[in-house]
Amino acid sequence: MANTGEGDQTQVSRHQEVGHKSLLQSDALYQYILETSVYPREPECMKELREVTAKHPWNIMTTSADEGQFLNMLLKLINAKNTMEIGVYTGYSLLATALAIPDDGKILAMDINRENFELGLPSIEKAGVAHKIDFREGPALPVLDQMIEDGKYHGTFDFIFVDADKDNYLNYHKRLIDLVKVGGVIGYDNTLWNGSVVAPPDAPLRKYVRYYRDFVIELNKALAADPRIEICMLPVGDGVTICRRIS
Ligand SMILES: C[S@@+](CC[C@H](N)C(=O)[O-])C[C@H]1O[C@@H](n2cnc3c(N)ncnc32)[C@H](O)[C@@H]1O
């Protein structure tokens, strides 16, 4: 939609008032990003996986194409090789990761649901990157506890992407901070949680949005206060907070 209406003018002055610097003033602008720089560069296998996912009833859970492109770029920039993903669903972010890391790179991928992972698996196999993935079906927390106990995994991960049960993010963080190497990166997805982090208490939110909102707000506060990491919260997708371990 063109940026000319009265509502837009109110929005412009509101943006100035709070020093708003986001360029995303409209859905049309988001569409422009997708059509100009994301879809034309999206690998065929990722497009195929995105289209398979679009037909699934829970498709709202998938990582967006622009976020997939961002993750792929970030992984290459940091030369990530040993990685982990918590929350796979049909594997869009997993494939973005698998394509970014070297041929002998690894992804420890965890999800309580294997069936959805298997929907995307043919596209991952076709892309020739399935050998990088060690998929574990089940809750992630016990696997992390086992790795902490084992000792040999401390400080070994270059990159960890967390996109699962929001009520466990702080539990994940307590463990992941030991498993990621100093200089490595943890990405927490959905940290703007559908914009609900700034919704007034009486806002009409969907039940699951309301339930997880307080956990996301707590996580955001905890990450901002954690001296072991540097952080950057990006308004990509549903909000993604990039944490770089510094100690
Ligand atoms: C938002 S989806 C992940 C989206 C995925 N990153 C993508 O690119 O499509 C969240 C996933 O977390 C999984 N999940 C929920 N609780 C979990 C847990 N305790 N351990 C591991 N995975 C979990 C769900 O089964 C679901 O597939």
The ligand as an SDF file (V2000), in Angstrom:
LIG
                    3D

 27 29  0  0  0  0  0  0  0  0999 V2000
    8.9390  -22.6840   15.0430 C   0  0  0  0  0  0  0  0  0  0  0  0
    9.1860  -24.3770   14.7730 S   0  0  0  0  0  0  0  0  0  0  0  0
   10.8050  -24.4440   14.0930 C   0  0  0  0  0  0  0  0  0  0  0  0
   10.8890  -23.8370   12.7270 C   0  0  0  0  0  0  0  0  0  0  0  0
   12.1400  -24.1980   11.9700 C   0  0  0  0  0  0  0  0  0  0  0  0
   13.3260  -23.5800   12.5310 N   0  0  0  0  0  0  0  0  0  0  0  0
   11.9980  -23.8630   10.4900 C   0  0  0  0  0  0  0  0  0  0  0  0
   12.9060  -23.2550    9.9080 O   0  0  0  0  0  0  0  0  0  0  0  0
   10.9740  -24.2100    9.9110 O   0  0  0  0  0  0  0  0  0  0  0  0
    9.3790  -24.9880   16.4020 C   0  0  0  0  0  0  0  0  0  0  0  0
    9.7400  -26.4540   16.5000 C   0  0  0  0  0  0  0  0  0  0  0  0
   10.1720  -26.7090   17.8340 O   0  0  0  0  0  0  0  0  0  0  0  0
    9.8450  -28.0560   18.1330 C   0  0  0  0  0  0  0  0  0  0  0  0
    9.9060  -28.2340   19.5860 N   0  0  0  0  0  0  0  0  0  0  0  0
    8.9800  -27.8630   20.5060 C   0  0  0  0  0  0  0  0  0  0  0  0
    9.3930  -28.2040   21.7240 N   0  0  0  0  0  0  0  0  0  0  0  0
   10.6180  -28.7820   21.5980 C   0  0  0  0  0  0  0  0  0  0  0  0
   11.5570  -29.3410   22.5060 C   0  0  0  0  0  0  0  0  0  0  0  0
   11.3180  -29.3650   23.8180 N   0  0  0  0  0  0  0  0  0  0  0  0
   12.7080  -29.8470   22.0170 N   0  0  0  0  0  0  0  0  0  0  0  0
   12.9570  -29.8180   20.6800 C   0  0  0  0  0  0  0  0  0  0  0  0
   12.1050  -29.3070   19.7730 N   0  0  0  0  0  0  0  0  0  0  0  0
   10.9420  -28.8040   20.2280 C   0  0  0  0  0  0  0  0  0  0  0  0
    8.4600  -28.2290   17.5190 C   0  0  0  0  0  0  0  0  0  0  0  0
    8.1750  -29.5960   17.2940 O   0  0  0  0  0  0  0  0  0  0  0  0
    8.5870  -27.4060   16.2310 C   0  0  0  0  0  0  0  0  0  0  0  0
    8.9030  -28.2440   15.1260 O   0  0  0  0  0  0  0  0  0  0  0  0
  1  2  1  0
  2  3  1  0
  2 10  1  0
  3  4  1  0
  4  5  1  0
  5  6  1  0
  5  7  1  0
  7  8  2  0
  7  9  1  0
 10 11  1  0
 11 12  1  0
 11 26  1  0
 12 13  1  0
 13 14  1  0
 13 24  1  0
 14 15  1  0
 14 23  1  0
 15 16  2  0
 16 17  1  0
 17 18  1  0
 17 23  2  0
 18 19  1  0
 18 20  2  0
 20 21  1  0
 21 22  2  0
 22 23  1  0
 24 25  1  0
 24 26  1  0
 26 27  1  0
M  CHG  2   2   1   9  -1
M  END
$$$$
